[in-house]
Every structure is written in structure tokens, then in C-alpha cells.
Amino acid sequence: MANLADRLADGVKDRGVKLAYGAPVTLGEDEAVPVSLVFYGFGGGNGSDSEGNGGEGGGGGGAAIPVGAYTASPEGPVFVPNLIALLGVSIPLVCAGGWALARVIKAFK
């Protein structure tokens, strides 16, 4: 099992920044560097029952959410957010904030 974990770790150890910041893209006369929120995870395990029958397995997954791009401006690089992704990411925060506020109001009644 350690061999599987080592192989998974070797496959992703140098990919953090390369995945979060894309290659520069030219749009007309402007150049932009796309930025994304990247996360991934892997897991695995092995075991056996009381009769000695064993097994092992593993899996993983991940996602990349485009959050914006760096573009050039007279003042230097400027981050331009992707508003659709920003709204999508903020939905759980707004829900949690509303839930917490409702609990606080209920506690003071």
C-alpha cells in the first residue's frame, strides 16, 4: 500500500502553482494570465477479514474553479475576478451566515 501512496504523491507534488496559474493568453492587444482555485485529494486502503481474505483500493478526484485573471494596466498587473465563479463560491458562505444569524436572533428572543 505504501507503494501506491508514493506513486500518487509523486504524480502531484510539483503541480500546485502550475495548475493554479495558466499559461498567458493573448486577447487582441491584451495579455491575461488565468487564475483558478485548484483542489484534489486521494485516498486508499487495504485490509483483510477474519478468514484471511484481503483487498485493497484507492481513488481520487479534484476540481478547478476559474476565479479570474491577471491583466496588464498602466499601474501594473491587476486581478480581474470572474463574477460568476465569485457568486457560485459565495453561495455557501451566504447560507452559513444566514443560518448563523437566525440562530443568534432565536437565542436572543
N, C-alpha and C positions, 0 to 999 in steps of 0.2 A: 504494500500500500504506500509506503514511503516513496517508492519509485514513481508512482502515479502523481503524488503531490509534488515531487521535484519536477516532473515534466510539465505540470500545469504552471508552476511558478516560473519556470524558465521561459515559457511561452508568453508571459505577460509582464515580466519585470521591467522592461525598457519601453513600455508603450504609453505611459501616463501622459506626458506632455505632447507626444506625437499624436495622440488621439484627441486631446482637448483642443489643440490649435491646428487648424487645417492649413493646407498649402495656400499661399496668396492667390487670390482670384482677381483678374482684371475685368472691370465693368466699365466699358467706354474708356475714359481717361483716368478713372479712379481705380485704386487697388484696395482690396479688402482682405483681411485675414479672419476667416470664420472661427468662432469660438463655440464650444459645446461643453455641456456637463456630461461627463462620462463616468459610468459606474458598472462594475461587473463583479461577479462572485463565483466561487467554485466550491464544491464540497464532494466528499467521498467517504466511504466507509467499508468495513468488512466485518465479518463475524461468522459464528457457527452456532448450530443448535446443540442440544444435549446428545444427539445421535452422531455428531461429528460432521454433519452436512454444512458446508460453508458456502459463502458467497461474498461478492464484493461489487461495488458500483460507484459511480460518480456522475457528476453533471455540473453544468454551469450555465450562466447566462449573463446578459448585460444589456445596456441601453445607452444611447447617446441622444441628448436633448439639445437642439441648437438654441443657444441663448443670445447670440448676437454676433457682431463682427467689429474688428478694429479697422477704422478707416483713417485716411490722412486728412488733416485740416491745417490751416495756417499756424495754429498753436501747437501742433504735433499730433500724435495718434489719439484718436477719440473712440471710445467704445459706444457703439450704437446697438441698443438692445433689440431683440426680436420680441415685439409686444405680444404676439400670440403665445409664444412659449412662456413669457413672463406671466400672462394671465393664467395659463394652464398650471404653472408651478405654484401660483398664489392661491389657487382654489383650496387645497388642503389647509393652508395657513389661515385663510378666512374662516373656514368651517371650524377649525380648532379654536380660533379666537371667539367666534360666536358661541360655541359650546361653553367655553370658559366664562364668558361674560354672563351667560344665562345662569350658570351655577353660582356666580358671585351675587347676582341680583336675587336669586332664590334664597341664598344664605342670609341676606340682609332683611328679608321680609319677615 
